Amino acid sequence: MIENDISYDIRGAAFKVYNEIGPGLLESVYEKALAFELTELGYVIRTQIGIPMKYREIDFDIGFRLDILVNDLVIVEIKSVDTLLDIHHKQLLTYLRLTNKKLGLLINFNAPTLKNSIIRIVNNL
């Protein structure tokens, strides 16, 4: 699956960003730095993408915004929080479902180490 190859490079880029600037900054800083690193690797990056949503007869033009979409295949949701909560996992899974993507990575840059702070979330695999 090509998404696995992309996720491997995303993880590497995330470690590069984390090792260079460390924890404790705003999510927007990590988003911009990670997008830069992934672009340098040759990936097509889109950031802050509005996701339309429909509830019964009601259309929401933009229900949510995902942080980074890599090659139109893998969603990256960035956090800079003390602890990842269940709601963060559910948020990414909802993004995957609404966009019909298979793989997302939830990355918390505000952690003592990044090793256990990259969570892989799959949709219908």
N, CA, C and O atoms as CSV, one atom per row, in Angstrom:
chain,resi,resn,atom,element,x,y,z
A,1,MET,N,N,0.843,-1.188,0.000
A,1,MET,CA,C,0.000,0.000,0.000
A,1,MET,C,C,0.882,1.243,0.000
A,1,MET,O,O,1.765,1.377,0.847
A,2,ILE,N,N,0.652,2.135,-0.929
A,2,ILE,CA,C,1.472,3.334,-1.067
A,2,ILE,C,C,1.368,4.248,0.158
A,2,ILE,O,O,2.315,4.966,0.478
A,3,GLU,N,N,0.212,4.222,0.845
A,3,GLU,CA,C,0.050,5.045,2.037
A,3,GLU,C,C,1.103,4.702,3.090
A,3,GLU,O,O,1.575,5.586,3.805
A,4,ASN,N,N,1.471,3.433,3.188
A,4,ASN,CA,C,2.493,3.026,4.157
A,4,ASN,C,C,3.839,3.656,3.849
A,4,ASN,O,O,4.550,4.083,4.758
A,5,ASP,N,N,4.191,3.715,2.575
A,5,ASP,CA,C,5.452,4.348,2.176
A,5,ASP,C,C,5.443,5.836,2.523
A,5,ASP,O,O,6.427,6.377,3.029
A,6,ILE,N,N,4.325,6.478,2.244
A,6,ILE,CA,C,4.192,7.903,2.561
A,6,ILE,C,C,4.285,8.114,4.067
A,6,ILE,O,O,4.963,9.033,4.526
A,7,SER,N,N,3.602,7.264,4.839
A,7,SER,CA,C,3.611,7.437,6.296
A,7,SER,C,C,5.018,7.259,6.869
A,7,SER,O,O,5.372,7.908,7.853
A,8,TYR,N,N,5.804,6.402,6.272
A,8,TYR,CA,C,7.191,6.214,6.707
A,8,TYR,C,C,7.969,7.528,6.550
A,8,TYR,O,O,8.698,7.939,7.453
A,9,ASP,N,N,7.804,8.177,5.396
A,9,ASP,CA,C,8.490,9.450,5.168
A,9,ASP,C,C,7.945,10.559,6.071
A,9,ASP,O,O,8.701,11.420,6.520
A,10,ILE,N,N,6.650,10.540,6.334
A,10,ILE,CA,C,6.064,11.546,7.238
A,10,ILE,C,C,6.673,11.409,8.620
A,10,ILE,O,O,7.032,12.406,9.246
A,11,ARG,N,N,6.789,10.179,9.099
A,11,ARG,CA,C,7.398,9.941,10.412
A,11,ARG,C,C,8.835,10.466,10.449
A,11,ARG,O,O,9.239,11.125,11.408
A,12,GLY,N,N,9.590,10.171,9.409
A,12,GLY,CA,C,10.970,10.652,9.346
A,12,GLY,C,C,11.047,12.164,9.361
A,12,GLY,O,O,11.888,12.742,10.049
A,13,ALA,N,N,10.166,12.810,8.600
A,13,ALA,CA,C,10.135,14.268,8.565
A,13,ALA,C,C,9.711,14.840,9.920
A,13,ALA,O,O,10.235,15.866,10.354
A,14,ALA,N,N,8.769,14.182,10.580
A,14,ALA,CA,C,8.314,14.635,11.903
A,14,ALA,C,C,9.460,14.557,12.915
A,14,ALA,O,O,9.642,15.470,13.720
A,15,PHE,N,N,10.230,13.466,12.873
A,15,PHE,CA,C,11.381,13.351,13.768
A,15,PHE,C,C,12.411,14.437,13.485
A,15,PHE,O,O,13.018,14.978,14.409
A,16,LYS,N,N,12.608,14.754,12.214
A,16,LYS,CA,C,13.558,15.806,11.853
A,16,LYS,C,C,13.117,17.150,12.437
A,16,LYS,O,O,13.922,17.878,13.019
A,17,VAL,N,N,11.840,17.468,12.276
A,17,VAL,CA,C,11.297,18.715,12.821
A,17,VAL,C,C,11.431,18.729,14.340
A,17,VAL,O,O,11.900,19.710,14.917
A,18,TYR,N,N,11.020,17.646,14.980
A,18,TYR,CA,C,11.057,17.567,16.448
A,18,TYR,C,C,12.492,17.714,16.962
A,18,TYR,O,O,12.734,18.445,17.923
A,19,ASN,N,N,13.428,17.032,16.335
A,19,ASN,CA,C,14.821,17.095,16.787
A,19,ASN,C,C,15.422,18.477,16.603
A,19,ASN,O,O,16.308,18.877,17.357
A,20,GLU,N,N,14.943,19.208,15.601
A,20,GLU,CA,C,15.496,20.540,15.353
A,20,GLU,C,C,14.869,21.619,16.227
A,20,GLU,O,O,15.580,22.490,16.729
A,21,ILE,N,N,13.554,21.581,16.419
A,21,ILE,CA,C,12.931,22.684,17.169
A,21,ILE,C,C,12.349,22.270,18.520
A,21,ILE,O,O,12.015,23.134,19.330
A,22,GLY,N,N,12.222,20.973,18.778
A,22,GLY,CA,C,11.781,20.508,20.088
A,22,GLY,C,C,10.315,20.726,20.371
A,22,GLY,O,O,9.572,21.209,19.516
A,23,PRO,N,N,9.898,20.369,21.576
A,23,PRO,CA,C,8.492,20.498,21.978
A,23,PRO,C,C,8.165,21.908,22.482
A,23,PRO,O,O,9.051,22.736,22.695
A,24,GLY,N,N,6.861,22.151,22.664
A,24,GLY,CA,C,6.425,23.360,23.358
A,24,GLY,C,C,5.988,24.519,22.498
A,24,GLY,O,O,5.663,25.581,23.029
A,25,LEU,N,N,5.969,24.356,21.196
A,25,LEU,CA,C,5.545,25.452,20.325
A,25,LEU,C,C,4.100,25.247,19.874
A,25,LEU,O,O,3.483,24.229,20.188
A,26,LEU,N,N,3.574,26.208,19.148
A,26,LEU,CA,C,2.209,26.123,18.650
A,26,LEU,C,C,2.097,25.103,17.520
A,26,LEU,O,O,3.063,24.845,16.802
A,27,GLU,N,N,0.919,24.535,17.376
A,27,GLU,CA,C,0.674,23.564,16.311
A,27,GLU,C,C,0.997,24.143,14.939
A,27,GLU,O,O,1.520,23.438,14.076
A,28,SER,N,N,0.692,25.404,14.735
A,28,SER,CA,C,0.922,26.034,13.428
A,28,SER,C,C,2.401,26.031,13.044
A,28,SER,O,O,2.730,25.952,11.861
A,29,VAL,N,N,3.285,26.116,14.018
A,29,VAL,CA,C,4.726,26.076,13.745
A,29,VAL,C,C,5.114,24.695,13.226
A,29,VAL,O,O,5.828,24.575,12.231
A,30,TYR,N,N,4.642,23.665,13.901
A,30,TYR,CA,C,4.955,22.298,13.487
A,30,TYR,C,C,4.342,21.983,12.127
A,30,TYR,O,O,4.957,21.305,11.304
A,31,GLU,N,N,3.140,22.473,11.897
A,31,GLU,CA,C,2.478,22.248,10.611
A,31,GLU,C,C,3.309,22.834,9.476
A,31,GLU,O,O,3.551,22.170,8.468
A,32,LYS,N,N,3.736,24.059,9.639
A,32,LYS,CA,C,4.504,24.718,8.581
A,32,LYS,C,C,5.854,24.029,8.374
A,32,LYS,O,O,6.274,23.825,7.235
A,33,ALA,N,N,6.532,23.671,9.458
A,33,ALA,CA,C,7.835,23.008,9.353
A,33,ALA,C,C,7.694,21.620,8.721
A,33,ALA,O,O,8.497,21.243,7.868
A,34,LEU,N,N,6.681,20.863,9.137
A,34,LEU,CA,C,6.480,19.527,8.587
A,34,LEU,C,C,6.096,19.608,7.110
A,34,LEU,O,O,6.573,18.810,6.302
A,35,ALA,N,N,5.248,20.554,6.756
A,35,ALA,CA,C,4.871,20.734,5.355
A,35,ALA,C,C,6.109,21.066,4.519
A,35,ALA,O,O,6.256,20.570,3.402
A,36,PHE,N,N,6.983,21.890,5.051
A,36,PHE,CA,C,8.225,22.231,4.350
A,36,PHE,C,C,9.078,20.984,4.112
A,36,PHE,O,O,9.543,20.746,2.997
A,37,GLU,N,N,9.279,20.194,5.163
A,37,GLU,CA,C,10.107,18.991,5.045
A,37,GLU,C,C,9.525,18.003,4.036
A,37,GLU,O,O,10.264,17.401,3.257
A,38,LEU,N,N,8.215,17.840,4.050
A,38,LEU,CA,C,7.571,16.902,3.122
A,38,LEU,C,C,7.633,17.409,1.687
A,38,LEU,O,O,7.779,16.619,0.754
A,39,THR,N,N,7.525,18.714,1.507
A,39,THR,CA,C,7.680,19.301,0.181
A,39,THR,C,C,9.100,19.075,-0.331
A,39,THR,O,O,9.307,18.777,-1.507
A,40,GLU,N,N,10.067,19.220,0.558
A,40,GLU,CA,C,11.469,18.969,0.195
A,40,GLU,C,C,11.677,17.519,-0.258
A,40,GLU,O,O,12.554,17.241,-1.074
A,41,LEU,N,N,10.874,16.607,0.272
A,41,LEU,CA,C,10.961,15.196,-0.120
A,41,LEU,C,C,10.219,14.912,-1.434
A,41,LEU,O,O,10.250,13.792,-1.943
A,42,GLY,N,N,9.558,15.935,-1.970
A,42,GLY,CA,C,8.872,15.779,-3.253
A,42,GLY,C,C,7.387,15.491,-3.168
A,42,GLY,O,O,6.754,15.207,-4.185
A,43,TYR,N,N,6.823,15.559,-1.980
A,43,TYR,CA,C,5.389,15.299,-1.829
A,43,TYR,C,C,4.560,16.539,-2.152
A,43,TYR,O,O,5.011,17.673,-1.988
A,44,VAL,N,N,3.351,16.293,-2.609
A,44,VAL,CA,C,2.389,17.363,-2.832
A,44,VAL,C,C,1.640,17.555,-1.516
A,44,VAL,O,O,1.002,16.635,-1.004
A,45,ILE,N,N,1.732,18.752,-0.991
A,45,ILE,CA,C,1.184,19.061,0.333
A,45,ILE,C,C,0.082,20.099,0.203
A,45,ILE,O,O,0.218,21.099,-0.502
A,46,ARG,N,N,-1.015,19.833,0.906
A,46,ARG,CA,C,-2.073,20.846,1.058
A,46,ARG,C,C,-2.336,20.983,2.550
A,46,ARG,O,O,-2.387,19.987,3.272
A,47,THR,N,N,-2.499,22.195,3.001
A,47,THR,CA,C,-2.708,22.434,4.429
A,47,THR,C,C,-4.030,23.160,4.668
A,47,THR,O,O,-4.556,23.857,3.800
A,48,GLN,N,N,-4.540,22.965,5.886
A,48,GLN,CA,C,-5.767,23.612,6.343
A,48,GLN,C,C,-6.900,23.478,5.325
A,48,GLN,O,O,-7.502,24.464,4.898
A,49,ILE,N,N,-7.166,22.240,4.955
A,49,ILE,CA,C,-8.188,21.950,3.952
A,49,ILE,C,C,-9.555,21.843,4.622
A,49,ILE,O,O,-9.738,21.076,5.567
A,50,GLY,N,N,-10.493,22.610,4.128
A,50,GLY,CA,C,-11.853,22.526,4.628
A,50,GLY,C,C,-12.519,21.254,4.133
A,50,GLY,O,O,-12.415,20.897,2.960
A,51,ILE,N,N,-13.198,20.583,5.035
A,51,ILE,CA,C,-13.894,19.346,4.694
A,51,ILE,C,C,-15.390,19.601,4.768
A,51,ILE,O,O,-15.917,19.875,5.846
A,52,PRO,N,N,-16.083,19.514,3.636
A,52,PRO,CA,C,-17.532,19.690,3.681
A,52,PRO,C,C,-18.198,18.513,4.391
A,52,PRO,O,O,-17.672,17.401,4.427
A,53,MET,N,N,-19.340,18.788,4.938
A,53,MET,CA,C,-20.061,17.754,5.667
A,53,MET,C,C,-21.549,17.907,5.397
A,53,MET,O,O,-22.046,19.014,5.190
A,54,LYS,N,N,-22.248,16.790,5.403
A,54,LYS,CA,C,-23.691,16.828,5.209
A,54,LYS,C,C,-24.350,16.073,6.357
A,54,LYS,O,O,-23.949,14.967,6.719
A,55,TYR,N,N,-25.360,16.702,6.907
A,55,TYR,CA,C,-26.198,16.044,7.909
A,55,TYR,C,C,-27.623,16.105,7.388
A,55,TYR,O,O,-28.229,17.173,7.312
A,56,ARG,N,N,-28.139,14.954,7.035
A,56,ARG,CA,C,-29.469,14.831,6.438
A,56,ARG,C,C,-29.601,15.788,5.257
A,56,ARG,O,O,-28.906,15.611,4.256
A,57,GLU,N,N,-30.474,16.800,5.339
A,57,GLU,CA,C,-30.622,17.746,4.225
A,57,GLU,C,C,-29.767,18.992,4.389
A,57,GLU,O,O,-29.817,19.891,3.550
A,58,ILE,N,N,-28.990,19.056,5.448
A,58,ILE,CA,C,-28.196,20.254,5.726
A,58,ILE,C,C,-26.776,20.065,5.202
A,58,ILE,O,O,-26.091,19.109,5.565
A,59,ASP,N,N,-26.344,20.988,4.343
A,59,ASP,CA,C,-24.971,20.982,3.852
A,59,ASP,C,C,-24.157,21.997,4.640
A,59,ASP,O,O,-24.548,23.156,4.779
A,60,PHE,N,N,-23.026,21.545,5.150
A,60,PHE,CA,C,-22.072,22.432,5.807
A,60,PHE,C,C,-20.915,22.613,4.827
A,60,PHE,O,O,-20.231,21.649,4.485
A,61,ASP,N,N,-20.696,23.850,4.377
A,61,ASP,CA,C,-19.623,24.082,3.406
A,61,ASP,C,C,-18.285,23.592,3.944
A,61,ASP,O,O,-17.555,22.867,3.267
A,62,ILE,N,N,-17.980,23.991,5.151
A,62,ILE,CA,C,-16.746,23.537,5.785
A,62,ILE,C,C,-17.091,23.122,7.208
A,62,ILE,O,O,-17.306,23.962,8.081
A,63,GLY,N,N,-17.139,21.822,7.422
A,63,GLY,CA,C,-17.444,21.315,8.745
A,63,GLY,C,C,-16.203,21.238,9.613
A,63,GLY,O,O,-16.257,21.443,10.825
A,64,PHE,N,N,-15.075,20.935,8.965
A,64,PHE,CA,C,-13.820,20.741,9.694
A,64,PHE,C,C,-12.664,21.210,8.820
A,64,PHE,O,O,-12.838,21.446,7.624
A,65,ARG,N,N,-11.495,21.342,9.416
A,65,ARG,CA,C,-10.264,21.649,8.688
A,65,ARG,C,C,-9.209,20.638,9.089
A,65,ARG,O,O,-8.879,20.496,10.266
A,66,LEU,N,N,-8.685,19.939,8.098
A,66,LEU,CA,C,-7.593,19.026,8.417
A,66,LEU,C,C,-6.273,19.762,8.238
A,66,LEU,O,O,-6.172,20.679,7.423
A,67,ASP,N,N,-5.259,19.356,9.003
A,67,ASP,CA,C,-3.994,20.096,9.027
A,67,ASP,C,C,-3.196,19.913,7.741
A,67,ASP,O,O,-2.908,20.891,7.051
A,68,ILE,N,N,-2.838,18.682,7.411
A,68,ILE,CA,C,-2.012,18.422,6.231
A,68,ILE,C,C,-2.561,17.204,5.488
A,68,ILE,O,O,-2.916,16.195,6.097
A,69,LEU,N,N,-2.622,17.320,4.176
A,69,LEU,CA,C,-2.955,16.189,3.316
A,69,LEU,C,C,-1.758,15.960,2.400
A,69,LEU,O,O,-1.341,16.862,1.674
A,70,VAL,N,N,-1.211,14.751,2.439
A,70,VAL,CA,C,-0.001,14.416,1.691
A,70,VAL,C,C,-0.380,13.563,0.478
A,70,VAL,O,O,-0.973,12.492,0.611
A,71,ASN,N,N,-0.021,14.066,-0.708
A,71,ASN,CA,C,-0.285,13.366,-1.979
A,71,ASN,C,C,-1.740,12.935,-2.118
A,71,ASN,O,O,-2.035,11.937,-2.775
A,72,ASP,N,N,-2.633,13.673,-1.512
A,72,ASP,CA,C,-4.069,13.388,-1.553
A,72,ASP,C,C,-4.404,11.988,-1.037
A,72,ASP,O,O,-5.425,11.409,-1.407
A,73,LEU,N,N,-3.523,11.445,-0.167
A,73,LEU,CA,C,-3.722,10.089,0.346
A,73,LEU,C,C,-3.683,9.977,1.860
A,73,LEU,O,O,-4.480,9.241,2.441
A,74,VAL,N,N,-2.778,10.690,2.507
A,74,VAL,CA,C,-2.563,10.527,3.949
A,74,VAL,C,C,-2.842,11.845,4.660
A,74,VAL,O,O,-2.315,12.894,4.288
A,75,ILE,N,N,-3.677,11.769,5.686
A,75,ILE,CA,C,-3.996,12.941,6.502
A,75,ILE,C,C,-3.059,12.975,7.703
A,75,ILE,O,O,-2.829,11.959,8.358
A,76,VAL,N,N,-2.524,14.159,7.978
A,76,VAL,CA,C,-1.696,14.354,9.168
A,76,VAL,C,C,-2.396,15.378,10.051
A,76,VAL,O,O,-2.628,16.513,9.638
A,77,GLU,N,N,-2.724,14.972,11.254
A,77,GLU,CA,C,-3.337,15.866,12.232
A,77,GLU,C,C,-2.289,16.159,13.295
A,77,GLU,O,O,-1.776,15.247,13.943
A,78,ILE,N,N,-1.979,17.421,13.467
A,78,ILE,CA,C,-0.911,17.844,14.376
A,78,ILE,C,C,-1.504,18.378,15.666
A,78,ILE,O,O,-2.474,19.136,15.662
A,79,LYS,N,N,-0.902,17.968,16.761
A,79,LYS,CA,C,-1.269,18.465,18.082
A,79,LYS,C,C,-0.005,18.921,18.805
A,79,LYS,O,O,1.102,18.468,18.514
A,80,SER,N,N,-0.205,19.820,19.742
A,80,SER,CA,C,0.858,20.239,20.646
A,80,SER,C,C,0.209,20.375,22.024
A,80,SER,O,O,-0.017,21.477,22.525
A,81,VAL,N,N,-0.081,19.216,22.616
A,81,VAL,CA,C,-0.823,19.148,23.874
A,81,VAL,C,C,-0.057,18.288,24.881
A,81,VAL,O,O,0.828,17.516,24.513
A,82,ASP,N,N,-0.415,18.436,26.151
A,82,ASP,CA,C,0.236,17.623,27.187
A,82,ASP,C,C,-0.068,16.144,27.010
A,82,ASP,O,O,0.811,15.297,27.168
A,83,THR,N,N,-1.320,15.841,26.680
A,83,THR,CA,C,-1.751,14.455,26.544
A,83,THR,C,C,-2.730,14.329,25.381
A,83,THR,O,O,-3.668,15.117,25.258
A,84,LEU,N,N,-2.504,13.340,24.540
A,84,LEU,CA,C,-3.490,13.055,23.502
A,84,LEU,C,C,-4.702,12.411,24.160
A,84,LEU,O,O,-4.573,11.491,24.968
A,85,LEU,N,N,-5.864,12.901,23.807
A,85,LEU,CA,C,-7.114,12.382,24.354
A,85,LEU,C,C,-7.836,11.544,23.306
A,85,LEU,O,O,-7.512,11.589,22.119
A,86,ASP,N,N,-8.805,10.794,23.761
A,86,ASP,CA,C,-9.613,9.971,22.870
A,86,ASP,C,C,-10.271,10.821,21.784
A,86,ASP,O,O,-10.424,10.366,20.651
A,87,ILE,N,N,-10.657,12.038,22.117
A,87,ILE,CA,C,-11.310,12.916,21.142
A,87,ILE,C,C,-10.383,13.244,19.981
A,87,ILE,O,O,-10.854,13.432,18.859
A,88,HIS,N,N,-9.079,13.316,20.220
A,88,HIS,CA,C,-8.120,13.580,19.146
A,88,HIS,C,C,-8.088,12.416,18.153
A,88,HIS,O,O,-8.014,12.626,16.942
A,89,HIS,N,N,-8.143,11.200,18.673
A,89,HIS,CA,C,-8.185,10.019,17.804
A,89,HIS,C,C,-9.478,10.009,16.985
A,89,HIS,O,O,-9.463,9.733,15.785
A,90,LYS,N,N,-10.585,10.311,17.643
A,90,LYS,CA,C,-11.889,10.317,16.972
A,90,LYS,C,C,-11.959,11.406,15.908
A,90,LYS,O,O,-12.559,11.216,14.850
A,91,GLN,N,N,-11.342,12.545,16.198
A,91,GLN,CA,C,-11.317,13.641,15.231
A,91,GLN,C,C,-10.659,13.190,13.927
A,91,GLN,O,O,-11.202,13.413,12.845
A,92,LEU,N,N,-9.501,12.561,14.030
A,92,LEU,CA,C,-8.803,12.100,12.832
A,92,LEU,C,C,-9.597,11.007,12.117
A,92,LEU,O,O,-9.670,11.004,10.889
A,93,LEU,N,N,-10.185,10.093,12.859
A,93,LEU,CA,C,-10.993,9.049,12.231
A,93,LEU,C,C,-12.183,9.655,11.490
A,93,LEU,O,O,-12.542,9.183,10.411
A,94,THR,N,N,-12.792,10.682,12.048
A,94,THR,CA,C,-13.891,11.378,11.372
A,94,THR,C,C,-13.402,12.020,10.086
A,94,THR,O,O,-14.081,11.944,9.062
A,95,TYR,N,N,-12.230,12.653,10.122
A,95,TYR,CA,C,-11.662,13.244,8.903
A,95,TYR,C,C,-11.449,12.174,7.837
A,95,TYR,O,O,-11.751,12.393,6.664
A,96,LEU,N,N,-10.930,11.023,8.242
A,96,LEU,CA,C,-10.702,9.931,7.301
A,96,LEU,C,C,-12.018,9.476,6.670
A,96,LEU,O,O,-12.094,9.256,5.461
A,97,ARG,N,N,-13.033,9.341,7.486
A,97,ARG,CA,C,-14.338,8.894,6.982
A,97,ARG,C,C,-14.958,9.919,6.032
A,97,ARG,O,O,-15.466,9.562,4.969
A,98,LEU,N,N,-14.912,11.205,6.426
A,98,LEU,CA,C,-15.521,12.249,5.602
A,98,LEU,C,C,-14.812,12.429,4.267
A,98,LEU,O,O,-15.441,12.806,3.279
A,99,THR,N,N,-13.510,12.164,4.227
A,99,THR,CA,C,-12.741,12.336,2.992
A,99,THR,C,C,-12.530,11.026,2.247
A,99,THR,O,O,-11.972,11.010,1.150
A,100,ASN,N,N,-12.977,9.934,2.844
A,100,ASN,CA,C,-12.812,8.600,2.264
A,100,ASN,C,C,-11.337,8.241,2.050
A,100,ASN,O,O,-10.981,7.592,1.066
A,101,LYS,N,N,-10.490,8.671,2.985
A,101,LYS,CA,C,-9.065,8.306,2.962
A,101,LYS,C,C,-8.865,7.108,3.869
A,101,LYS,O,O,-9.673,6.849,4.762
A,102,LYS,N,N,-7.778,6.376,3.635
A,102,LYS,CA,C,-7.527,5.151,4.378
A,102,LYS,C,C,-6.619,5.324,5.589
A,102,LYS,O,O,-6.756,4.594,6.571
A,103,LEU,N,N,-5.689,6.284,5.533
A,103,LEU,CA,C,-4.665,6.368,6.574
A,103,LEU,C,C,-4.452,7.788,7.052
A,103,LEU,O,O,-4.416,8.732,6.263
A,104,GLY,N,N,-4.312,7.920,8.360
A,104,GLY,CA,C,-3.985,9.208,8.959
A,104,GLY,C,C,-2.965,9.023,10.066
A,104,GLY,O,O,-2.883,7.965,10.689
A,105,LEU,N,N,-2.192,10.066,10.299
A,105,LEU,CA,C,-1.233,10.075,11.404
A,105,LEU,C,C,-1.571,11.220,12.338
A,105,LEU,O,O,-1.721,12.364,11.909
A,106,LEU,N,N,-1.689,10.906,13.598
A,106,LEU,CA,C,-1.904,11.882,14.654
A,106,LEU,C,C,-0.560,12.077,15.335
A,106,LEU,O,O,-0.010,11.135,15.906
A,107,ILE,N,N,-0.024,13.297,15.280
A,107,ILE,CA,C,1.311,13.556,15.810
A,107,ILE,C,C,1.226,14.631,16.888
A,107,ILE,O,O,0.766,15.746,16.638
A,108,ASN,N,N,1.678,14.278,18.096
A,108,ASN,CA,C,1.734,15.239,19.192
A,108,ASN,C,C,3.187,15.676,19.387
A,108,ASN,O,O,4.023,14.907,19.862
A,109,PHE,N,N,3.468,16.918,19.013
A,109,PHE,CA,C,4.828,17.438,19.108
A,109,PHE,C,C,5.182,17.929,20.513
A,109,PHE,O,O,6.343,18.240,20.781
A,110,ASN,N,N,4.212,18.000,21.400
A,110,ASN,CA,C,4.493,18.479,22.756
A,110,ASN,C,C,4.655,17.290,23.698
A,110,ASN,O,O,3.912,17.147,24.669
A,111,ALA,N,N,5.624,16.452,23.404
A,111,ALA,CA,C,5.868,15.245,24.198
A,111,ALA,C,C,7.361,15.163,24.513
A,111,ALA,O,O,8.184,15.725,23.791
A,112,PRO,N,N,7.708,14.455,25.603
A,112,PRO,CA,C,9.135,14.327,25.946
A,112,PRO,C,C,9.947,13.659,24.832
A,112,PRO,O,O,11.109,13.999,24.610
A,113,THR,N,N,9.324,12.709,24.139
A,113,THR,CA,C,9.928,12.099,22.957
A,113,THR,C,C,8.822,11.916,21.931
A,113,THR,O,O,7.643,11.824,22.273
A,114,LEU,N,N,9.220,11.867,20.681
A,114,LEU,CA,C,8.223,11.727,19.622
A,114,LEU,C,C,7.897,10.263,19.342
A,114,LEU,O,O,6.885,9.962,18.710
A,115,LYS,N,N,8.736,9.369,19.802
A,115,LYS,CA,C,8.613,7.945,19.488
A,115,LYS,C,C,7.204,7.390,19.727
A,115,LYS,O,O,6.658,6.705,18.861
A,116,ASN,N,N,6.625,7.672,20.868
A,116,ASN,CA,C,5.294,7.154,21.195
A,116,ASN,C,C,4.191,8.181,20.971
A,116,ASN,O,O,3.065,8.005,21.435
A,117,SER,N,N,4.522,9.252,20.258
A,117,SER,CA,C,3.563,10.330,20.056
A,117,SER,C,C,3.100,10.456,18.618
A,117,SER,O,O,2.509,11.465,18.233
A,118,ILE,N,N,3.369,9.433,17.830
A,118,ILE,CA,C,2.845,9.368,16.467
A,118,ILE,C,C,1.900,8.168,16.419
A,118,ILE,O,O,2.325,7.019,16.538
A,119,ILE,N,N,0.628,8.455,16.243
A,119,ILE,CA,C,-0.410,7.426,16.266
A,119,ILE,C,C,-0.948,7.233,14.852
A,119,ILE,O,O,-1.324,8.189,14.172
A,120,ARG,N,N,-0.973,6.007,14.442
A,120,ARG,CA,C,-1.473,5.646,13.117
A,120,ARG,C,C,-2.951,5.253,13.258
A,120,ARG,O,O,-3.312,4.417,14.087
A,121,ILE,N,N,-3.791,5.880,12.426
A,121,ILE,CA,C,-5.219,5.605,12.475
A,121,ILE,C,C,-5.670,5.213,11.066
A,121,ILE,O,O,-5.360,5.890,10.086
A,122,VAL,N,N,-6.404,4.110,10.990
A,122,VAL,CA,C,-6.837,3.621,9.688
A,122,VAL,C,C,-8.355,3.636,9.587
A,122,VAL,O,O,-9.065,3.560,10.589
A,123,ASN,N,N,-8.829,3.735,8.361
A,123,ASN,CA,C,-10.251,3.752,8.067
A,123,ASN,C,C,-10.567,2.592,7.139
A,123,ASN,O,O,-10.120,2.567,5.993
A,124,ASN,N,N,-11.335,1.637,7.631
A,124,ASN,CA,C,-11.803,0.504,6.828
A,124,ASN,C,C,-10.689,-0.320,6.188
A,124,ASN,O,O,-10.777,-0.668,5.010
A,125,LEU,N,N,-9.669,-0.626,6.932
A,125,LEU,CA,C,-8.620,-1.523,6.415
A,125,LEU,C,C,-8.709,-2.861,7.079
A,125,LEU,O,O,-7.915,-3.753,6.780
